[in-house]
């Protein structure tokens, strides 16, 4: 078993859009909620007081979501949206992925493929979209995985921040999800 600390979002509009975008681009059931992995894997879960300390650092800060990117994975390629918050580099601890602090890229994975061509098309699509998400409704959760790849998460323990903020900015271009569905369908057809 492995344990992770996720940053998750409390704004239903943000979560619903990001979930719909991921499903449009990749027709498979989601294995985890929309999240940014900040810490883990660990053999033991962090204590609730540790989690409270991490959450305290996030209090009052927002997360800007946007701008696509990609990276190699053991199974192929992942495409992501950047998730930027000034304290994420301080909260970041991934024992199985050691990189210099300046190379840390907190993100939300929205597409995975063994094909570089498919990943590139999705990344380029995301880079072309003019969308803005800036949310202050962020909380931390502990997730347990049955294996080190994190294929199945269970038993979240949410630690909401002290207050819910209504200053979120969500600006999505009209038709973006439809275009994502069309791209996802095109990629699914070419994969068969």
Secondary structure as GFF3:
##gff-version 3
##sequence-region A 1 192
A	DSSP	beta_strand	2	9	.	.	.	ID=ss1
A	DSSP	alpha_helix	12	25	.	.	.	ID=ss2
A	DSSP	beta_strand	36	42	.	.	.	ID=ss3
A	DSSP	alpha_helix	48	58	.	.	.	ID=ss4
A	DSSP	beta_strand	63	73	.	.	.	ID=ss5
A	DSSP	beta_strand	76	84	.	.	.	ID=ss6
A	DSSP	alpha_helix	88	91	.	.	.	ID=ss7
A	DSSP	three_ten_helix	101	103	.	.	.	ID=ss8
A	DSSP	beta_strand	107	113	.	.	.	ID=ss9
A	DSSP	alpha_helix	116	128	.	.	.	ID=ss10
A	DSSP	beta_strand	132	135	.	.	.	ID=ss11
A	DSSP	beta_strand	138	145	.	.	.	ID=ss12
A	DSSP	beta_strand	153	160	.	.	.	ID=ss13
A	DSSP	beta_strand	169	171	.	.	.	ID=ss14
A	DSSP	alpha_helix	176	191	.	.	.	ID=ss15
###
